Amino acid sequence: MAPVSVSEAVQRRKSVRAFLPAPVDKAVIADVLTRATRAASGGNLQPWVLYVLSGESMARFRALMEARLADNPLGEAPEYAVYPPDLKEPYRTRRFEIGEAVYAHLGIPRGAKLARLQWLQNNDRFFGAPAALFCFTDRIMGPPQWSDLGMLLATAMLLFQEQGIDTCPQEAWSRWPKTVGDFVRAPAELMLFCGMAIGHADPAAAVNQLHSPRAPAAEVIHFV
């Protein structure tokens, strides 16, 4: 496999929402995550704890989630709000537009509420990925340490991309804190932050043709 530069990995990385069933080598996952722990961490707290699912553990978790979805499709009480309750502009429009773009690629119209709900449940199946991780942090940690989690996860996604492996970070898992915590046997002092699907993108899936837009550089970068 030809070497991939950091710039190329950044350009290639995207949130994949349909994966092939081909397994990912556990040794590769372990190597990537080990190297990702070199991500910046304020005070070197390293406030992350990762649990990896693959193979048999993924199969057991999928079966559990199918039962949970049948009983409670909306999930459990989340421990934090993924988005502020009253998004102002331009954030509200950005969120709305990416959501509509996903459904447009899927061919699901705005009024098809049941179809949209059924699609959203693919989040709870890791979009068919053969492997995944859950990222936890100690409950005493605050926003500065949450930014450390983001740096770890971003570093991991780029390193996976270097290996030709695709990902999808998922804060949607915040809706299942008890189910996930019980399954991985996380200590009570740890809080679930997010999940991440890991695998190979299905090139035939229409939703994977989506490349999310970014605001113009001049809108968000200001030299003083």
C-alpha positions as CSV (number, residue, x, y, z in Angstrom):
1,M,0.0,0.0,0.0
2,A,1.4,3.4,-1.0
3,P,2.3,5.8,1.8
4,V,-0.4,8.3,2.7
5,S,0.5,11.8,3.8
6,V,-1.2,13.5,6.6
7,S,-2.8,15.9,4.2
8,E,-4.1,13.0,2.1
9,A,-5.5,11.3,5.1
10,V,-7.4,14.5,6.2
11,Q,-8.9,14.9,2.7
12,R,-9.9,11.2,2.4
13,R,-11.4,10.9,5.9
14,K,-15.2,11.1,6.1
15,S,-18.0,9.7,8.2
16,V,-18.8,6.4,6.5
17,R,-22.4,5.3,7.0
18,A,-22.4,1.9,5.2
19,F,-19.6,-0.7,5.7
20,L,-18.6,-3.9,4.1
21,P,-18.7,-7.0,6.4
22,A,-15.0,-7.8,5.8
23,P,-13.2,-8.0,9.2
24,V,-10.5,-5.7,10.3
25,D,-7.4,-7.3,11.8
26,K,-7.4,-6.8,15.6
27,A,-3.6,-6.3,15.6
28,V,-4.0,-3.4,13.2
29,I,-6.7,-1.9,15.4
30,A,-4.5,-2.3,18.5
31,D,-1.5,-0.7,16.7
32,V,-3.5,2.3,15.5
33,L,-5.1,3.0,18.9
34,T,-1.8,2.6,20.6
35,R,-0.2,5.2,18.3
36,A,-3.2,7.4,18.7
37,T,-2.6,7.7,22.4
38,R,0.3,10.0,21.4
39,A,-2.4,12.7,20.8
40,A,-2.1,15.9,22.7
41,S,-3.4,15.8,26.2
42,G,-3.6,18.8,28.6
43,G,-1.4,18.1,31.6
44,N,-0.9,14.7,30.1
45,L,-4.0,13.5,31.9
46,Q,-4.8,11.1,29.0
47,P,-8.5,11.1,30.1
48,W,-9.6,8.3,27.7
49,V,-10.6,4.7,28.2
50,L,-11.3,2.7,25.0
51,Y,-13.3,-0.6,24.7
52,V,-13.0,-2.4,21.3
53,L,-15.7,-4.7,19.7
54,S,-14.9,-7.1,16.9
55,G,-15.7,-10.7,15.9
56,E,-17.6,-12.5,18.7
57,S,-18.0,-9.5,20.9
58,M,-19.5,-7.5,18.1
59,A,-21.9,-10.4,17.3
60,R,-23.1,-10.5,20.9
61,F,-23.5,-6.7,21.0
62,R,-25.5,-6.6,17.8
63,A,-27.9,-9.2,19.2
64,L,-28.3,-7.2,22.4
65,M,-28.9,-4.0,20.5
66,E,-31.6,-5.6,18.3
67,A,-33.4,-6.6,21.5
68,R,-33.0,-3.1,23.0
69,L,-34.2,-1.4,19.8
70,A,-37.3,-3.6,19.8
71,D,-38.1,-2.6,23.3
72,N,-37.1,1.1,23.2
73,P,-36.2,2.5,19.7
74,L,-35.5,6.0,21.2
75,G,-32.8,4.8,23.5
76,E,-32.1,5.5,27.2
77,A,-31.7,8.8,29.0
78,P,-28.4,10.4,27.7
79,E,-25.9,11.7,30.2
80,Y,-25.1,14.8,28.1
81,A,-26.6,16.9,25.3
82,V,-24.8,16.2,22.0
83,Y,-26.0,19.6,20.7
84,P,-27.0,22.8,22.5
85,P,-30.9,22.9,22.8
86,D,-31.2,26.2,21.0
87,L,-28.7,26.2,18.1
88,K,-28.2,29.7,16.6
89,E,-26.9,30.5,13.2
90,P,-24.8,29.5,11.4
91,Y,-24.7,26.2,13.4
92,R,-28.4,25.4,13.0
93,T,-28.3,25.7,9.2
94,R,-25.1,23.6,9.0
95,R,-26.7,20.8,11.0
96,F,-29.9,20.9,9.1
97,E,-28.2,20.9,5.7
98,I,-26.0,17.9,6.4
99,G,-29.0,16.0,7.7
100,E,-31.0,16.8,4.6
101,A,-28.0,15.9,2.4
102,V,-27.8,12.4,4.0
103,Y,-31.5,11.7,3.4
104,A,-31.3,13.1,-0.2
105,H,-28.5,10.6,-1.0
106,L,-30.7,7.8,0.5
107,G,-33.7,8.9,-1.4
108,I,-35.8,9.4,1.8
109,P,-38.1,12.5,1.5
110,R,-38.7,14.8,4.5
111,G,-42.2,13.6,5.2
112,A,-41.2,9.9,5.5
113,K,-40.8,10.0,9.3
114,L,-40.9,6.2,9.7
115,A,-38.3,5.7,7.0
116,R,-36.1,8.3,8.6
117,L,-36.4,6.7,12.0
118,Q,-35.5,3.3,10.6
119,W,-32.5,4.7,8.9
120,L,-31.4,6.5,12.1
121,Q,-31.3,3.1,13.9
122,N,-28.4,2.2,11.6
123,N,-26.4,4.3,14.0
124,D,-27.2,1.7,16.7
125,R,-25.9,-1.0,14.4
126,F,-22.6,0.8,13.7
127,F,-23.7,1.0,10.1
128,G,-22.8,-2.6,9.6
129,A,-19.1,-2.1,10.5
130,P,-17.3,-5.3,11.6
131,A,-15.5,-3.5,14.4
132,A,-16.0,-0.5,16.7
133,L,-14.8,1.2,19.8
134,F,-16.5,3.0,22.7
135,C,-14.7,6.0,24.2
136,F,-15.2,6.6,27.9
137,T,-13.8,9.2,30.3
138,D,-13.9,9.7,34.0
139,R,-16.9,11.5,35.3
140,I,-14.7,14.1,37.1
141,M,-13.4,15.4,33.7
142,G,-14.7,18.6,32.2
143,P,-14.8,20.3,28.8
144,P,-10.9,20.7,28.5
145,Q,-10.5,17.0,28.9
146,W,-13.4,16.3,26.5
147,S,-11.3,18.2,23.9
148,D,-8.5,15.7,24.6
149,L,-10.9,12.9,23.7
150,G,-11.6,14.6,20.4
151,M,-7.9,14.9,19.7
152,L,-7.4,11.2,20.4
153,L,-10.3,10.2,18.2
154,A,-9.2,12.5,15.3
155,T,-5.7,11.1,15.5
156,A,-7.1,7.6,15.4
157,M,-9.3,8.3,12.4
158,L,-6.3,9.7,10.4
159,L,-4.2,6.7,11.4
160,F,-6.9,4.3,10.3
161,Q,-7.2,6.2,7.0
162,E,-3.4,5.7,6.6
163,Q,-4.1,2.0,6.8
164,G,-7.0,2.2,4.3
165,I,-9.6,1.7,7.0
166,D,-12.7,3.9,7.2
167,T,-14.5,5.1,10.3
168,C,-17.5,7.0,11.6
169,P,-17.4,8.8,15.0
170,Q,-20.8,8.5,16.6
171,E,-22.0,10.6,19.5
172,A,-25.4,9.0,18.9
173,W,-24.2,6.2,21.3
174,S,-24.7,8.7,24.1
175,R,-28.3,7.6,24.0
176,W,-27.3,4.1,25.3
177,P,-25.1,4.7,28.3
178,K,-26.4,1.9,30.5
179,T,-26.5,-0.7,27.8
180,V,-23.0,0.0,26.6
181,G,-21.5,0.5,30.0
182,D,-23.0,-2.8,31.2
183,F,-21.9,-4.7,28.1
184,V,-18.2,-3.6,28.3
185,R,-18.3,-3.7,32.1
186,A,-17.1,-0.2,32.5
187,P,-16.5,1.0,36.1
188,A,-19.2,3.2,37.4
189,E,-16.9,6.2,37.5
190,L,-16.6,6.2,33.7
191,M,-19.0,8.0,31.4
192,L,-19.6,7.0,27.8
193,F,-18.6,9.8,25.5
194,C,-19.1,8.2,22.0
195,G,-18.6,5.3,19.8
196,M,-16.7,4.8,16.5
197,A,-17.5,2.4,13.7
198,I,-14.4,0.8,12.1
199,G,-14.2,-1.0,8.8
200,H,-14.2,-0.6,5.0
201,A,-16.7,1.6,3.2
202,D,-19.2,0.0,0.9
203,P,-18.4,1.7,-2.4
204,A,-21.8,0.8,-3.8
205,A,-23.8,2.6,-1.0
206,A,-25.2,5.9,-2.2
207,V,-24.9,7.4,1.3
208,N,-21.1,7.0,1.1
209,Q,-21.0,9.4,-1.9
210,L,-21.7,12.3,0.4
211,H,-18.8,14.6,1.2
212,S,-19.9,17.1,3.9
213,P,-19.2,20.7,3.0
214,R,-17.1,23.1,5.1
215,A,-17.5,26.8,5.7
216,P,-15.2,29.0,3.6
217,A,-11.9,29.5,5.3
218,A,-12.4,33.3,5.4
219,E,-15.5,32.7,7.5
220,V,-13.8,30.9,10.3
221,I,-10.1,31.8,10.1
222,H,-9.1,35.3,11.0
223,F,-5.5,36.7,11.1
224,V,-5.1,39.5,13.6
